[in-house]
Amino acid sequence: MGEDYCSIDLATPSVSSEQIAGAEKRANQVVFENRPVTIRYVSRAEAEKLGLRKLPPVEHDELRLVDFGDFDLTACGGTHVGASGQIGSILLRKSEKVRQGTRVEFVCGGRAVRMARRDYNALSEAAALFSAKLGDVPEQIRKSAEENKTLGKQRDEALDQLAELTALAALHSQPEANGRKIIVRAFSGRDISFVKLFAQKATRTATPAVALVASTVGTPGVIFAQTPGGAADMGALLKQVLSSVGGRGGGSRDFAQGGVPAGCNVEQILQQAAGTIGS
């Protein structure tokens, strides 16, 4: 029992939405009938014959029984209402799997009204954003999710093509030296994911290449890559260059990635790396 909601753990692996709705409906029926709640004391032997929902695990000479108007009979020593109507409306909020089985959260009385109003306001706001009726909001959300999924896929494909074309253009404009092309570039308008994609595209062509590239979007990041089997060691080069500025990173001989502290001159770092492998 908490300030925002109450919960009960059930010894069952799952409950269906139909069971949740059915339990909520039946509980509210008992509340609306305003059944009297009575308390009596009986011996354990008597209690065993009364069909209690659950007997206490500890032996007691006398048990306190709470009877909800011939609906539920439970052994309990806690505080109870005088009639079921005092509980107020019951609203089951959610169910989730826990180690013990299934946990059901619920609210009642004034909290149920406040929660229902809050949910209604949220649903109304969502409906207004979709220009839809309240009942159509779930379908609108599903539709939007599918559209976003499609757009995300199209975006990824477009970025892949852009990275490939940008890499080919960079290779075309870069003269060859010692049997390979060294591309040095800092991207100010692209994140590290695009820069990584660019480096992969640039070093996977027929032309042996080294890509010393970086992104200055957000936290600066650098990527050193070379055509597989190249003469340099990208991982060692990255650690060597970043150690001088307090950056961190690592990788393999052919691909390495790291980050540099904010305020560092990223282009200077790339030029230093290019000078190291070009010497």
C-alpha positions as CSV (number, residue, x, y, z in Angstrom):
1,M,0.0,0.0,0.0
2,G,1.6,3.3,-1.1
3,E,0.7,6.9,-1.6
4,D,0.1,6.6,-5.4
5,Y,-1.2,3.0,-5.7
6,C,-1.7,-0.3,-4.0
7,S,-0.6,-3.7,-5.3
8,I,-1.2,-7.4,-4.7
9,D,1.0,-10.3,-5.8
10,L,-0.8,-13.3,-7.4
11,A,0.7,-16.8,-7.5
12,T,0.1,-17.1,-11.3
13,P,2.5,-16.6,-14.2
14,S,0.1,-14.2,-16.0
15,V,-3.3,-12.7,-16.1
16,S,-5.2,-11.7,-19.3
17,S,-6.8,-8.4,-20.0
18,E,-10.2,-10.1,-19.9
19,Q,-9.4,-11.4,-16.4
20,I,-8.3,-7.9,-15.3
21,A,-11.5,-6.3,-16.6
22,G,-13.6,-9.1,-15.1
23,A,-12.0,-8.8,-11.6
24,E,-12.4,-5.0,-11.7
25,K,-16.1,-5.2,-12.7
26,R,-16.9,-7.8,-10.0
27,A,-15.0,-5.9,-7.3
28,N,-16.9,-2.7,-8.1
29,Q,-20.2,-4.5,-8.1
30,V,-19.5,-5.6,-4.5
31,V,-18.6,-2.0,-3.6
32,F,-21.8,-0.6,-5.2
33,E,-23.9,-3.1,-3.3
34,N,-22.5,-1.6,-0.1
35,R,-22.3,-5.0,1.6
36,P,-21.8,-4.9,5.4
37,V,-18.3,-5.9,6.7
38,T,-18.4,-7.9,10.0
39,I,-15.7,-9.2,12.3
40,R,-15.8,-12.2,14.4
41,Y,-13.4,-14.4,16.4
42,V,-13.3,-18.2,16.0
43,S,-10.9,-21.0,16.9
44,R,-8.6,-22.4,14.2
45,A,-10.5,-25.6,14.2
46,E,-13.7,-23.7,13.4
47,A,-11.9,-21.6,10.8
48,E,-10.7,-24.7,8.9
49,K,-14.4,-25.6,8.4
50,L,-15.5,-22.2,7.1
51,G,-13.8,-22.2,3.7
52,L,-11.4,-19.3,4.3
53,R,-9.6,-18.1,1.3
54,K,-6.3,-18.7,3.1
55,L,-5.4,-19.8,6.6
56,P,-2.6,-18.1,8.4
57,P,0.6,-20.1,8.4
58,V,1.2,-19.6,12.1
59,E,-0.8,-21.5,14.7
60,H,-3.2,-19.3,16.7
61,D,-5.7,-20.4,19.3
62,E,-8.1,-17.7,18.0
63,L,-8.4,-16.1,14.6
64,R,-10.0,-12.8,13.7
65,L,-12.2,-13.2,10.6
66,V,-13.3,-10.4,8.4
67,D,-16.5,-11.2,6.4
68,F,-17.3,-9.0,3.4
69,G,-21.0,-9.6,3.2
70,D,-20.9,-13.3,2.3
71,F,-18.5,-12.5,-0.5
72,D,-15.1,-12.9,1.0
73,L,-14.0,-14.4,4.3
74,T,-10.4,-13.8,5.4
75,A,-8.3,-14.1,8.5
76,C,-6.8,-10.7,9.1
77,G,-5.8,-8.5,12.0
78,G,-5.8,-5.2,10.1
79,T,-8.2,-2.3,9.8
80,H,-11.2,-2.6,7.6
81,V,-14.2,-0.5,6.4
82,G,-17.6,-0.9,8.0
83,A,-19.2,-1.5,4.6
84,S,-17.9,-2.2,1.1
85,G,-19.3,1.1,-0.2
86,Q,-16.7,3.0,1.8
87,I,-14.0,1.7,-0.5
88,G,-15.2,3.7,-3.4
89,S,-14.6,2.9,-7.1
90,I,-11.7,0.5,-7.8
91,L,-9.5,1.0,-10.8
92,L,-6.9,-1.7,-11.8
93,R,-4.0,0.1,-13.4
94,K,-1.6,-2.5,-14.7
95,S,-0.2,-6.0,-14.2
96,E,3.4,-7.1,-14.6
97,K,5.4,-10.3,-14.1
98,V,7.5,-10.5,-10.9
99,R,9.5,-13.2,-9.3
100,Q,6.5,-14.3,-7.1
101,G,4.1,-14.5,-10.2
102,T,2.1,-11.5,-11.3
103,R,1.7,-8.1,-9.6
104,V,-1.5,-6.2,-10.1
105,E,-1.6,-2.4,-9.2
106,F,-4.8,-0.7,-8.4
107,V,-6.3,2.5,-6.8
108,C,-9.6,3.2,-5.3
109,G,-11.8,5.9,-3.9
110,G,-10.6,9.5,-4.6
111,R,-7.3,8.3,-6.1
112,A,-9.3,6.3,-8.7
113,V,-11.1,9.5,-9.7
114,R,-7.9,11.5,-9.9
115,M,-6.1,8.8,-11.9
116,A,-9.1,8.5,-14.3
117,R,-9.1,12.2,-14.8
118,R,-5.4,12.3,-15.4
119,D,-5.6,9.5,-17.9
120,Y,-8.5,11.1,-19.7
121,N,-6.7,14.4,-19.9
122,A,-3.6,12.7,-21.4
123,L,-5.7,10.7,-23.9
124,S,-7.6,13.9,-24.9
125,E,-4.4,15.7,-25.5
126,A,-3.1,12.8,-27.6
127,A,-6.4,12.8,-29.6
128,A,-6.1,16.5,-30.3
129,L,-2.5,16.0,-31.5
130,F,-3.7,13.3,-33.9
131,S,-6.9,15.2,-34.8
132,A,-8.7,12.0,-33.9
133,K,-11.4,10.7,-31.6
134,L,-10.4,9.3,-28.2
135,G,-11.1,5.7,-29.3
136,D,-9.0,6.1,-32.4
137,V,-5.8,7.1,-30.6
138,P,-4.3,3.6,-30.3
139,E,-4.7,3.0,-34.0
140,Q,-3.2,6.4,-34.8
141,I,-0.2,5.6,-32.6
142,R,0.2,2.2,-34.3
143,K,0.0,3.9,-37.7
144,S,2.6,6.6,-36.7
145,A,4.9,3.9,-35.3
146,E,4.8,2.1,-38.6
147,E,5.4,5.3,-40.6
148,N,8.3,6.2,-38.3
149,K,9.8,2.7,-38.8
150,T,9.6,3.1,-42.6
151,L,11.0,6.6,-42.5
152,G,13.9,5.4,-40.2
153,K,14.7,2.7,-42.7
154,Q,14.6,5.2,-45.6
155,R,16.8,7.6,-43.6
156,D,19.4,4.8,-42.9
157,E,19.5,3.9,-46.6
158,A,19.9,7.5,-47.6
159,L,22.7,8.1,-45.1
160,D,24.4,4.9,-46.4
161,Q,24.3,6.2,-49.9
162,L,25.4,9.7,-48.9
163,A,28.3,8.2,-47.0
164,E,29.4,6.1,-49.9
165,L,29.1,9.0,-52.4
166,T,31.0,11.4,-50.1
167,A,33.7,8.8,-49.6
168,L,34.1,8.2,-53.3
169,A,34.3,11.9,-53.9
170,A,36.9,12.3,-51.2
171,L,39.0,9.4,-52.7
172,H,38.7,10.9,-56.2
173,S,40.0,14.3,-55.1
174,Q,42.8,12.9,-52.9
175,P,46.2,12.2,-54.6
176,E,47.8,8.8,-54.0
177,A,51.0,8.7,-52.0
178,N,53.1,5.6,-51.3
179,G,50.5,3.4,-52.8
180,R,47.6,4.6,-50.8
181,K,45.3,7.6,-50.2
182,I,45.1,9.3,-46.9
183,I,41.8,11.2,-46.2
184,V,41.8,13.7,-43.4
185,R,38.5,15.3,-42.6
186,A,36.5,16.7,-39.7
187,F,32.7,16.7,-40.1
188,S,31.0,19.7,-38.4
189,G,27.5,18.7,-39.4
190,R,27.5,15.0,-39.0
191,D,27.4,12.8,-35.9
192,I,29.9,10.0,-35.1
193,S,27.6,7.3,-36.7
194,F,27.8,8.9,-40.1
195,V,31.6,9.5,-39.7
196,K,32.0,5.8,-38.9
197,L,30.0,4.9,-42.0
198,F,32.1,7.2,-44.1
199,A,35.3,5.7,-42.9
200,Q,34.1,2.2,-43.6
201,K,33.0,3.2,-47.2
202,A,36.3,4.9,-47.8
203,T,38.4,2.0,-46.8
204,R,36.4,-0.8,-48.5
205,T,37.1,0.2,-52.1
206,A,39.7,-1.2,-54.6
207,T,42.0,1.7,-53.7
208,P,44.1,1.2,-50.6
209,A,43.2,4.1,-48.2
210,V,43.4,5.5,-44.7
211,A,40.6,7.5,-43.2
212,L,41.5,9.9,-40.3
213,V,38.1,11.5,-39.7
214,A,36.1,13.1,-36.9
215,S,32.8,14.5,-35.8
216,T,32.5,17.7,-33.9
217,V,28.8,17.3,-33.2
218,G,28.2,17.1,-29.5
219,T,31.2,15.4,-27.8
220,P,34.0,15.2,-30.4
221,G,34.8,11.8,-31.6
222,V,37.5,10.5,-33.9
223,I,37.8,7.4,-36.1
224,F,41.0,6.0,-37.7
225,A,40.5,3.3,-40.3
226,Q,42.5,1.7,-43.1
227,T,41.9,-0.8,-45.9
228,P,42.1,-4.2,-44.2
229,G,45.7,-5.5,-44.1
230,G,47.3,-2.0,-44.4
231,A,50.7,-1.3,-43.1
232,A,49.7,1.0,-40.2
233,D,48.2,0.2,-36.8
234,M,45.1,2.3,-36.3
235,G,44.6,1.2,-32.7
236,A,48.2,2.1,-31.7
237,L,48.0,5.4,-33.7
238,L,44.8,6.4,-32.0
239,K,46.1,5.8,-28.5
240,Q,49.4,7.7,-29.3
241,V,47.6,10.8,-30.6
242,L,44.9,10.9,-28.0
243,S,47.2,10.4,-25.1
244,S,48.6,13.9,-25.7
245,V,45.2,15.6,-25.3
246,G,43.7,13.4,-22.6
247,G,41.4,11.5,-24.9
248,R,40.5,7.8,-24.7
249,G,39.8,5.1,-27.2
250,G,41.1,2.0,-28.9
251,G,40.5,-0.6,-31.5
252,S,42.2,-3.0,-33.9
253,R,45.0,-2.5,-36.5
254,D,42.4,-1.6,-39.2
255,F,39.8,0.3,-37.2
256,A,39.8,2.4,-34.0
257,Q,37.5,4.9,-32.4
258,G,37.9,7.3,-29.5
259,G,36.7,10.6,-27.9
260,V,38.5,13.8,-27.1
261,P,37.8,16.4,-24.4
262,A,35.6,19.3,-25.4
263,G,37.6,22.3,-26.6
264,C,40.3,20.2,-28.2
265,N,41.4,21.2,-31.8
266,V,40.1,18.1,-33.6
267,E,41.6,19.1,-36.9
268,Q,45.0,19.4,-35.4
269,I,44.7,15.9,-33.9
270,L,43.9,14.5,-37.3
271,Q,46.8,16.4,-39.0
272,Q,49.1,15.0,-36.3
273,A,48.0,11.5,-37.0
274,A,48.4,12.0,-40.7
275,G,51.9,13.3,-40.2
276,T,52.8,10.3,-38.1
277,I,51.7,7.7,-40.6
278,G,53.0,9.7,-43.5
279,S,56.5,10.1,-42.1
